[in-house]
Amino acid sequence: MFEFLEFQVRDVMSEPVSVGPDATLAEVEELLEKRGFNGVPVAQGNALVGWVTTLDLLRAFRMPEEAMLPAYDVIMRRPVREIMVTQPLTVTPRTALTRVLEKMVDAGSKSFPVLDDERLVGVVAREDVMQGLRRADAGEAPSGDAPDRG
């Protein structure tokens, strides 16, 4: 189990699957549902400009009690740039998985975008951290090469 101390984000992260800031909420919801993701980076090229989660999609439907709720399809046509988090918590490929685990628990986050020199290079999720724990329990040392599980 001591092997877990050697694992870094780059050993378990997934290739990023992102959307642009003009993607509609419907497109984001479809991607999250289809891929089983909780969050997705919002990028322009390799630059991270935001992060959007399933919870952010739900927030798009919050209205004051006196307001009439717009039709579902009206809300889902809105661009993701209107609801995305513009300064999400991030990690680097060299961040120790022990630190990611702590950060996830402390922040209550299910996943983080991975940045290397300000470039989006991956996503690390709770499932990835659990995979690292299982690999360490099996006595496996980190390889430094992460498979594409996009």
Summary of the structure (lengths in Angstrom):
residues: 150
radius of gyration: 16.8
end to end distance: 26.7
largest distance: 58.2
contacts: 436
relative contact order: 0.28
helix: 37%
strand: 23%
